[in-house]
Amino acid sequence: MDISPFFFYLFGGLAILFSLFVVLKKSPVASAFSLVLVFFSFAAIYAVLGAHLIAALQVLVYAGAIMVLFIFVIMLLNQDVPSFDIARTHVVIRAVAVVATVALFGAFVWVFKNSALPAARGGFSASAIEMAGGNTVVVSELMFNQYILPFEVTSILLLAAMVGAVAIAKRQKSSAEVLREAAANQRKQAGRAAVGGAK
Amino acid sequence: MPNLPMINPQLLSMSPEQVQALMPYFLVCGGTIIALLACVLRVLSPKWPVFLLTLATCAVGICSSIGLLHNGTSVTLFNSMMVSDPFASFFNVLFLASAAITAMISFRYLDREKIQHPEYFVLLLFAAFGMMIMTSATDLVMVFIALELMSLSVYALVGFRRTDRRSNEAAMKYFILGSAASAVMLYGAAMLYGATGSMEIHAILQAIRTTPTLMTPLFTLGVWLVVAGFLFKVASVPFHMWMPDVYEGAPAPVTGFMTTGLKAAAFATFVRVFVSLGYGHALTETIQTHFHNILWVIAVLTMALGNFVALTQTNLKRMLGYSSIAHTGYLLVGLIAGSASDQGYAPMVVYLVAYSVMNLGAFIILTVLASRDDGGLNLPDLAGLSRRHPWLAFSMAVFLFSMAGIPPTAGFAAKYMIFSAGVQAGEIPLVVISVLCSAVSVYYYLRVLVYMYMRDPVGSPAASRMSAWSTVALAAMVAMTLQIGIMPARALSAAKKAVTSL
């Protein structure tokens, strides 16, 4: 346990570094790959904190499934247009952004230095989880018991997100038109088959 | 070592009271899923079934919420993740009614814009469901998830006119800024957890009360980040930048929904979290004044900016967007005064209702008048409206008088309540500034009237036709504007019942 602060800072630093790459890299693919590395750093932090299940899920779901899909989409769209170019923003905006960021960072540093951490402990310490049977048991039991409402509403949230994405992305035709077109296509194909047969 | 709270047998079953208290949520959620399934019906046009299902869902939801409101009990649910109390029921009625009216006015609009996709109505229902959960949530995790449910649905609705560039821009802007605001709020919630060891708002307050040493700078920063997330959603200065563009780009009925449902949801949750976090009665004197002063400045800036920028707008949607910012300012006055006056937050709640009614009404008219791609909503386009559509012009006049706060309309009654609560709370300078700002607002509201009644029409604009649904919705809004204006006591007593349950 003594070396864990070192690893925490190591992976925390890496996460911040790669997050900056996500924002600052001009090519979307490079940004996406940096994001993969951010997720890996997160997974490592979770592992350092003793949450091995979450670490594994982080790698499987985020770094694996979601990001691969992300990169597929970016590559399929094949847009090598620079997504963000800091040189194009107005100089005043740049100055304000820098000042605000530094000020916010200073405020956060001050706050964390002046608050004894952790101020209050929740129940989920590493030893308590060990006693209760390990991460997987605790997560699964809590998720379907005490945290059932967030779990269910999250699934509704994902459904809504899916519906919204489909509604925005699908071809803009009314379903009547789609049906009519499908019927026309069928007729065309039938006609072609008939012509082919005659030959 | 504290034993971990594992499976809690109480949570494995639900008592009849709990089921009853959850009825509106079950009904709306079930109705949404059924409507979603109806979208893929292989009939020529699924629009009618989905539309009618949407209205039916809202109707049963409203009925059961009203039942709960009369019942007046508050039931804590799901390991105190949410609470179903009269406050939540009151706002559920508001959200569902605004969703139903938005659906009613959208029906013909979608046909006209050639974007008649049944998903539109499903997304409306999802957004309304998110608002319902958000207002009842007592856990910051739930607040966040419900906020996302509401916001994601609205992002999609804003970008629904996919072929229109402004609509795309609005959706993109709103999505990116809204996500950033949600992230800020989540960060704040995480800090509160770090500072107090709980995400449940009552438990946070309890922790602070029992061990005052927990009130570290971390706690304050967490609270402020959460508040910033809310202030973004209600579009108060300095988080208002997204609003005019989004309001202009979104389809007109969606804009109406955003100004009413979304704003009411954000404010209602704001009040619940704020009151439960101890604003006004529990925290130390320093924190109290600190909060009060910052909100004071924000309220003044919001009112001033909203009203003065609205003066220069010629597009009606944009103008109503800025006016919505201004109304956020008045609502913040109600929030500030709420802790010190004896009406509590009731005037603010009445104001939210009045504002929703009159604004939704105004957007019904804009939806009817809009030409293709929401064009034709500039001031000169309204010239001579009183001759083309006397009833539309009359209704618009009622709503504009109401927004300007002229009796005998809802806006006047609500403003009067908020300002008198402010005076009672000893906020004389704030009230004076609000009254001055609202005097400024009379100019840009009445300018629309001048165009409608005193200018000759330019050219011969095509007469717009109203669907029966819109007519019913409009008549209801006019009636309610006048009803709240003439008999505000009923609305006030309902609002009082709601806020006392907090």
Interface residues (C-beta under 8 A of the other chain):
Chain A: A107 F108 W110 V111 F112 N114 S115 A116 L117 P118 A119 A120 R121 G122 G123 F124 S125 S127 A128 I129 M131 A132 V138 E141 L142 N145 Q146 Y147 I148 L149 P150 V153 T154 I156 L157 L159 A160 A161 V163 G164 A165 V166 A167 I168 K170 Q172 S174 S175 A176 L179
Chain B: M1 P2 N3 L4 P5 M6 I7 N8 L11 L12 C29 L36 L44 S45 P46 L77 F78 N79 M81 M82 K114 I115 Q116 H117 E119 Y120 V122 L123 F126 F129 G130 I133 D139 V141 M142 I145 A146 E148 L149 L152 S153 Y155 A156 L157 G159 F160 R162 T163 A171 Y193 G194 A195 T196 G197 S198 A207 T211 L214 T216 P217 L218 F219 T220 L221
